[in-house]
Structures are given as C-alpha cells and as structure tokens.
Amino acid sequence: MESELVGSVRLEKTGGSNHQLREKGLIPAIVYGKNLGSISIAVDGRDLKKILEEAGSNALINMRIKENGKTRKCKVLVKAIQRDPVRRELIHVDFHQISLKDKVHAAVPIHLVGSAPGVDEGGVLNLQLRRAEVECLATKIPDAINVDISSLGIGDAITVADLILPQEVRILEEHRTPVVSVSTAAKAAAETGTAGEAKEEKVTEEAKEEDK
C-alpha cells in the first residue's frame, strides 16, 4: 500500500526558520534523487507520523512537491530520520526519490513469533539482529521478517541463513550472523559483563586521549 504526502518547498534553511516550522506542526525535510537534485521542503508532521505508525519506516510514499503554484510528483522512501534526543519527536527527515523499476536497499525489522521452550527452562532469549538489510523492488519491501522461535531450546540459535524470505527479496547480511538465540542465564550475565567492561575500557581510553 502506498501513502500520500505533500511537501512545500522552503527557501529559508536556518535553524531559526526550522524551529518556527516545527512550532506550526511542520517537519523540515529534504528530497533528493537523480531527477530532482536536492530540494528542501516542509511536510505536515501529523501526516508523516501517521504514515510511519501505520506503514512503517519503509513505506512507499507518493510525494507531491508544491512550489509557486506548481506541483511535482515523485515516489520516495524515507532515508533518514532525526529525532529530538530528549523528547524523541521528529525534527528532520531525508526522503530518497526512487524508481519502481530499480531495486533498493532497506532495513527490515525482525519480528519474533512464538515462545522459546528454552526460556521456560530458565534460559535467556537474546535478540542479536533487530533489523536485516535486504535488496528488492520498493513495492516488495516486507513490513517485517517473521522468525519462529518455538523450537529454540537452551544453546540453540537462528542465523540469517535460516530466515525465510519471499523469492524476490535478497538478504544482504552475512549468512552466519546470529539473529536470535537462547543461552543460560549465567552465560548471558557473563556476556553482558564483558560488554560492559569493554565499553568502560573504551571510554577510559578516550578520556586518556583527551587528556593528552
């Protein structure tokens, strides 16, 4: 299903003008593509939020760009989203013009289906890949990749090679990459501790570099 969105060309591109747009319920954005170049626009925040909530970040959008009484039409995908770090509200969006004849890359969310027996046995479920990069036509981008975990016991794992996708969708992730697994509670705690130590070590090293 395709979504509809209207963008109005904006000439002022300063931080102050962008703030004024947001106060009016508009979101500053950019549309770019080989037939458009780069166009700064503003879109209705409510319309965009509705599209993202109902169709997801990979929604195929019919964009109408208005300027000086004229309208240009193009099909776009959301390429990048910026949110306020505190309130998590949309503050800027990049749209990429696409052709329905060309394949595109998209990050598709992983959706777990069922209940893992290993968790009932005291194991810990680890979702290691939240989104998978795929290549396909824009009209064929899946809403999600369903992963059945109903056979996962302690020590079991599902990798990218195990994912079931439509024939017209090609996975771009390394096939050996783990998607989800069930480990013992002790192992999960140890892995978490190791990751925390590595992060602390990295921060310490960065601090040392800043002191030089």
N, C-alpha and C positions, 0 to 999 in steps of 0.2 A: 504494500500500500504506500502510495506517495503522499507527501504532505505539502501544504501550500504555505508560503511565507513571502511577505512583502518587505523590501528594503528600500529606504530612501537615501539617495546619495548625500553625503555630508562633506562640506568643504573645510570646516574647521576641525582640526585634529589634535588640539591641545588637551592637556589633562583637565583643564577647567571646563572646556566645552563637553568633554566626555562625561564629567561629573554632572553637568546640567542635563545631559540626555538621560542619565540614569535616574535623576530626580523626577523626570517626566515618564518613567516607566519604559524607556527605550534602552537598548543594548548596543553599544558601538561594535562594529564588526568590519571585516574585510572579506571581499570576494575576489579570488584570483584564479586565473586559468589562461590557457594559451590563446583563447579567443577574446579574453577580457582584459588582460593585463592585471592590474591590481586596482580595485575600486573600494573606497571607504564608504560604508553605509551605516545606517541605524535601523534596527528591527524592533518590533514590539516585543517586550520582554515576556508578556503573558503568552503570546502565541508561540514563542520559541520554547518556553518552559513546557508548554502543553505537548509540543512535538517530542521533546526529549523524554518526557514522562510516559507518553503513550507509544511512541515508535522507537525510542532509544537513540543512542548517540550515532548509530549507523543509518539513521533514517534518510531515505532518498527524498530530497526536497525540491519542489518546483519553485524556484525563486523568481520573483518579479521585481526588477530594479527600476525605481522611478527617478527620473531626473528631468526637470524643466518641462513637465507635462508629457514626457515620452516614457514608454515602458519597454524594458528589455527583459526577455525571458531566458532562463538557463536552468539546468539541473545541477544541483550541488550536493555535496556531502559535508558534514561537519568535520573539519580537520583538527582543530584545537579549541579548547575551552579554557578560559581563565576565570577563576572564582576568587572572591574575597577570602583571604586566609582565615579570617575570624568568623564572619557570618555565612561563608560558603555560598554567597549569592553570585550569580553570573555577572561578570564585569566586562568581558570581551570574548568574541568568537571569531574564528577564522573559518571561512567556507571555501571549498575547493570545487571549481567547475569540473564536471565530468561528462563523458560521452557514454551513452548506453551501449555502445559497440565495443568499448575498451574495458579491459579488466582492471580492477582497483584492488588496493590492499586495505584491509580493515581488521581492527582488533575486536574479536567477538567474545563476549563474556561466557565463562564456564558455568553451567548450571548443574548442580548435583541432584540426582534423582534417587530416591530410596533411602534406606537406612543400612549402615555398615554393621554386620554382626560383630566385627572386631571391637567396635565401640561399646557394645553391650557386654563384651568380655573384659572391659577395663582399658581398652586401647584408646589412643588419641587420634582423631581424624585431622590430617594435615592437608589443607588445600594449598598446593605449591604453585599452581598456574591459574591465575584468576581470569586472564584473557589470552586468547590464542590468535596469532596473526594469520590471516587467510588471504587468498587471492581468488577473485571471481568477478563476474559482472555485477554492477551495482544493484541490479534487480534481484540478484541471487544471494545477497549477504544474509546469513542466518541471523535471527534475533538472538539466539544463544546456541551453545553446543551442549547438549544434554549428556551427562555422564552418569551411568548407572553404577552405584556403589553398593548395591545389595549383596554382592558376593565378596566384598572386601573383609578379610579376616586380619588379625594382627600379623604384621610383617608383609602384607600384600600391598601392591601399588598398581596404579593405572598410569601408563605413559601416553605421550602424544600418539604413538603408533597404534594405540588401542582405540582412539577416538573414531566415532562413526560419523561421517560427513556425507552430504549429497555429492554425487559424482561430479557435478560442475564446480565444486568448491575444493580448492587445493590448500592444504595446510602448509605454512611456511616455517613452523617451529621445527627444531631438531627432534627427530622421532624418538630419541631416548630420553627426552625431557620428561621428568615426572609431573603428573597433573595432580594426583591426589593419592594419599597413602594412609595406612593405619599403623602406628607404631606404639610400642609400650610407653606407659606414662613416664618411666624412668628415662628412656631414650629421648623422648620429646623434651623433657626438662633439661637433659644434658645438652641437646642441640640448641635450645633456647639460651642456655647459659653461655655456650661457646660463641653464639652470635652476638650476645651482649658484650662479652669480653673483647671480641674483635672490633665492635663498634667503639667501645671505650678506648681501645688501643689507638684506633684511627683518630679519634678526637684528640687524644693526648699528643699524638704525633703532629696533628695540625696546629695544636697550641704551641708546641715546641718550635715549629716553623715560623709562627707569628712572632715569637719572642726573639728570633734571630735578627 
